[in-house]
Amino acid sequence: MKQPRTVSEYLISRLADYGVEHIFGVPGDYVLQFFQQLENSPLQVVNTCDEQGAGFAADAYARLRGLGVVCVTYCVGGLKIANATAQAYAEKSPLVVISGAPGHNERRRNPLLHHKVRDFDTQLNIFRHLTVAATDLIDVENGCCEIDRVLAAAVRHKRPVYIELPRDLTSTVCSCSRNPLPPAPTSDSGALCEALFETVKRISKARHPVLIAGIEIQRFGLQKPFMQLVEATGIPFATTPLSKSTLSEDHPLFLGVYEGAVGKEPTRRAVEESDCLVMLGAFMTDVNLGIFTANLDQALTVSSSSEGSSIAFHQYPDVFLDDFLSGLIDQDLPQRSPVAEKSLSPQTSFAARDEAITIRRLFAYLETCIDSHLVLLADPGEAMFAATDLTIRHPAAFLAPAYYTSMGFAVPGAIGAQLARPDLRPLVLVGDGAFQMTGMEISTAARFGLSPIVVILNNNGYGTERPMTDGGFNDIPAWRYHRLPEAIGAGQGFEVFTEQDFERAMKAAMERTDAPTVIDVHLDPDDHSLALKRLTDALGKRVRQQQA
């Protein structure tokens, strides 16, 4: 590509510098010229069925690749991806949103241009609330510097940014020189020394210390130093639903996924009975806390993230995760005795029966077939709750919006995941309700030669909500999901009623690697996973205690 000269050329070049190879989106007249320039660039345009699908695909791409990009038109496109952008912000995913916009000159001549909502900067102002940096490139003289600023913010903060591109300025010369990535903020040295001293003292005195690996360990690429700390100290560790698979889950010191009463009892007990809980890069959201069924003592907790640290009730706002973690590794911490090997090893075999399939048996089968060639994507609801109990044996191979919990993420997310990591094949777990929101993106996957295995948990509606409050509002139209490959002219579909049906479908799916597979699993509406049962039991117990 020639030396960047225009705003568009500069933006495309800088995205490539950050390792971006694909851009997801839906074209529109305000951004058509930029799409044409993208098509003539080294970047591949992946146009999806709908803007929200493009946003979810780019979000998943960002989680695995380090930066994801979605490109849409003004307002009718941009506002449709506000939800996906909000999810990326909440869960620290570095998503770049590029939106076309009315031209600089036409705004003055034609105040009632199509797609306009209220003012010309209405969409820009909305995205300022959903991102860590936003810019309108209408000031073209400073355009290249603005591009550098917002892209650097996305990489540094691991959160979305927004770039608005007026359509008459895409080919305008941008003269600003390229800015190097400014240095990341460093911790206050005095505060860091004090925080490390206090933490070392607490860990040394503790009989049962536990480490929590939060999502920032993965987002900031800190898996290696985290495991260095684990190996040097022998302290066992857990993850959270949002950070599941950040580290290999077959490590002998791995305790499991902590999620309050929703998680497995041995994990809950080990974390909640710890006399020194060190949380590194963790967001203790309501889902991570098992919808507030967790019982953690702040007085026994050390927490460090990219936004500051705390020890019990002492705050260290200028002590940041990377410095704190590297500082801990350099300390003279006691070496704990090796723990015994896990008594409950992952299931490796499954005897399929000619009986109606249940959620418990479905996930028991999945436990036997998840390997290093798969990346698992779970949609919020029963699929995600049940999937947290699965063992992921290789890092960064589980994607789920376990904090913002927007339904419809997993199917389009599989597109971004497979393009970001072609060595991994997506296995999608999605409820029938969520599938009806974004399932049309299965045709996008087929068009671009991708091969996700989509397992639809078909329980005739919003099954996660039924145990809470049921009614006709939880019912959805009945689709013949297994016929969708026939409708799009690619892939294969299976209708599953029994365990043997499911085993046959999964084996056929594993063998077919050139196109999508859709597996429609019919489940009893009253059948729930052990994880969801643990949650409802815990919430019911709490309600009874409050009423007593």
Disulfide bonds with the S-S distance in Angstrom:
Cys144-Cys174 1.52
Cys145-Cys176 1.66
